[in-house]
């Protein structure tokens, strides 16, 4: 008895240990998937470009790793700048994050990456870094650095200029409208590289750092044969307050007698015709795809240090129409926003209303036909019942003679039983509804009334 008890207890302990190990492994695996990611956003919440990049990052990360904890830190560099601001910001970041652990840091735009480049070790240690939104990134900045990869936000100015000359063959003057910030200057340097290859086709004029009213006054004076390339992150108004990129673009485009092109997708639908545009949502998604590979255990140093931005030809149908460009002239696979729906979609209310009326008429006709059919069926049914009654009444009067009837071969009487015989006419009348009338046929008349003897049977 004691031996069995001991074996049972041992088995119980072993099973418990296995279950506890399985639960621990499951919890460990769950913890492994629950990663912590910090996004350092160079700007402020509400700035369209960086908001799009952050949305692309979050969407891609959470689709691949749903348990990921994501925190966004806004550095607000559009509204603040200078050494004093930088110093206070670094102190704040050190205070908030020096003792916190993150599995990966994602940075958007140049200012955030500059902070990481200078203060990574004392702020985040050796935490892997994935950057995006850095304008015309110089790969040399990564020389000797480990644990850093990213997406180069390099606008496709050359491709956009080629589009302008192809779609507007008479263009001889290209005007650049931009802000005079660090980002604006970096983008302009990239634009100058593209313009240098096309100096024989047009003159290039740089308008930078003007107030919005000054931009509008100059734009109104532009002559046919000119085109604008717009990539201002913001524009100050008369009071020095910053007007957002899209609001400034809307006012400039409204005043412009010439087409306006751009470099970023977030300006599409706000006044630019289009161009080979940088889509910041997809840009952020591309950076997040790299982050997912790292979070899943792939070595960050085995990934390509810098990946090109996935830019695409994109256009606004309303602006194409305004400047007289047919969609058929655009490059293959171009994306067109604000394109009106086809005829069927445009007239869907009228079409659906007509179909509804036709269906209602068809249903009404079917109902009327069904009612008439039921009436006709009732008439025929009544007639059939009446006729059936008549037939049943007629049949009730019919008496049927069946079997062998014994008839005398001489007088033709019918035998009723062994002793009695009955005239044929009487027998038939008795057993059926038939009645007899009498006459004489010509043969019998001759035999009985012509003086000849009747034939002997």
Secondary structure as the mmCIF struct_conf table of DSSP 4:
data_model
#
loop_
_struct_conf.conf_type_id
_struct_conf.id
_struct_conf.beg_label_comp_id
_struct_conf.beg_label_asym_id
_struct_conf.beg_label_seq_id
_struct_conf.end_label_comp_id
_struct_conf.end_label_asym_id
_struct_conf.end_label_seq_id
HELX_RH_AL_P HELX_RH_AL_P1 UNK A 2 UNK A 33
STRN STRN1 UNK A 36 UNK A 41
BEND BEND1 UNK A 42 UNK A 43
TURN_TY1_P TURN_TY1_P1 UNK A 45 UNK A 46
HELX_RH_AL_P HELX_RH_AL_P2 UNK A 48 UNK A 64
TURN_TY1_P TURN_TY1_P2 UNK A 66 UNK A 67
STRN STRN2 UNK A 69 UNK A 74
TURN_TY1_P TURN_TY1_P3 UNK A 77 UNK A 79
BEND BEND2 UNK A 82 UNK A 82
HELX_RH_AL_P HELX_RH_AL_P3 UNK A 83 UNK A 97
TURN_TY1_P TURN_TY1_P4 UNK A 98 UNK A 99
BEND BEND3 UNK A 103 UNK A 103
STRN STRN3 UNK A 104 UNK A 108
HELX_RH_AL_P HELX_RH_AL_P4 UNK A 109 UNK A 124
TURN_TY1_P TURN_TY1_P5 UNK A 125 UNK A 126
STRN STRN4 UNK A 129 UNK A 135
TURN_TY1_P TURN_TY1_P6 UNK A 136 UNK A 136
HELX_RH_3T_P HELX_RH_3T_P1 UNK A 139 UNK A 142
TURN_TY1_P TURN_TY1_P7 UNK A 143 UNK A 144
BEND BEND4 UNK A 147 UNK A 147
STRN STRN5 UNK A 148 UNK A 153
HELX_RH_AL_P HELX_RH_AL_P5 UNK A 157 UNK A 167
TURN_TY1_P TURN_TY1_P8 UNK A 169 UNK A 170
STRN STRN6 UNK A 173 UNK A 178
BEND BEND5 UNK A 181 UNK A 181
HELX_RH_AL_P HELX_RH_AL_P6 UNK A 182 UNK A 196
TURN_TY1_P TURN_TY1_P9 UNK A 197 UNK A 201
STRN STRN7 UNK A 203 UNK A 208
BEND BEND6 UNK A 209 UNK A 209
HELX_RH_AL_P HELX_RH_AL_P7 UNK A 212 UNK A 220
TURN_TY1_P TURN_TY1_P10 UNK A 221 UNK A 221
HELX_LH_PP_P HELX_LH_PP_P1 UNK A 222 UNK A 223
TURN_TY1_P TURN_TY1_P11 UNK A 224 UNK A 225
STRN STRN8 UNK A 226 UNK A 230
BEND BEND7 UNK A 233 UNK A 233
STRN STRN9 UNK A 234 UNK A 236
TURN_TY1_P TURN_TY1_P12 UNK A 238 UNK A 239
BEND BEND8 UNK A 240 UNK A 240
HELX_LH_PP_P HELX_LH_PP_P2 UNK A 241 UNK A 241
STRN STRN10 UNK A 242 UNK A 244
HELX_RH_AL_P HELX_RH_AL_P8 UNK A 245 UNK A 255
BEND BEND9 UNK A 257 UNK A 258
STRN STRN11 UNK A 260 UNK A 262
BEND BEND10 UNK A 263 UNK A 263
STRN STRN12 UNK A 264 UNK A 264
HELX_RH_3T_P HELX_RH_3T_P2 UNK A 265 UNK A 267
STRN STRN13 UNK A 268 UNK A 268
TURN_TY1_P TURN_TY1_P13 UNK A 269 UNK A 271
STRN STRN14 UNK A 272 UNK A 272
STRN STRN15 UNK A 274 UNK A 277
STRN STRN16 UNK A 278 UNK A 278
HELX_RH_AL_P HELX_RH_AL_P9 UNK A 280 UNK A 295
TURN_TY1_P TURN_TY1_P14 UNK A 296 UNK A 297
HELX_RH_3T_P HELX_RH_3T_P3 UNK A 300 UNK A 302
BEND BEND11 UNK A 303 UNK A 303
BEND BEND12 UNK A 305 UNK A 305
STRN STRN17 UNK A 306 UNK A 308
STRN STRN18 UNK A 312 UNK A 316
HELX_RH_AL_P HELX_RH_AL_P10 UNK A 317 UNK A 323
TURN_TY1_P TURN_TY1_P15 UNK A 324 UNK A 324
HELX_RH_3T_P HELX_RH_3T_P4 UNK A 327 UNK A 329
BEND BEND13 UNK A 330 UNK A 330
HELX_LH_PP_P HELX_LH_PP_P3 UNK A 331 UNK A 331
TURN_TY1_P TURN_TY1_P16 UNK A 332 UNK A 333
STRN STRN19 UNK A 335 UNK A 337
BEND BEND14 UNK A 338 UNK A 338
HELX_LH_PP_P HELX_LH_PP_P4 UNK A 339 UNK A 341
HELX_RH_AL_P HELX_RH_AL_P11 UNK A 343 UNK A 346
TURN_TY1_P TURN_TY1_P17 UNK A 347 UNK A 347
HELX_RH_AL_P HELX_RH_AL_P12 UNK A 348 UNK A 397
BEND BEND15 UNK A 403 UNK A 403
HELX_LH_PP_P HELX_LH_PP_P5 UNK A 404 UNK A 406
STRN STRN20 UNK A 407 UNK A 407
TURN_TY1_P TURN_TY1_P18 UNK A 409 UNK A 411
STRN STRN21 UNK A 414 UNK A 415
BEND BEND16 UNK A 417 UNK A 419
STRN STRN22 UNK A 421 UNK A 422
HELX_RH_AL_P HELX_RH_AL_P13 UNK A 424 UNK A 431
BEND BEND17 UNK A 432 UNK A 433
HELX_RH_AL_P HELX_RH_AL_P14 UNK A 442 UNK A 449
BEND BEND18 UNK A 450 UNK A 452
HELX_LH_PP_P HELX_LH_PP_P6 UNK A 453 UNK A 456
#
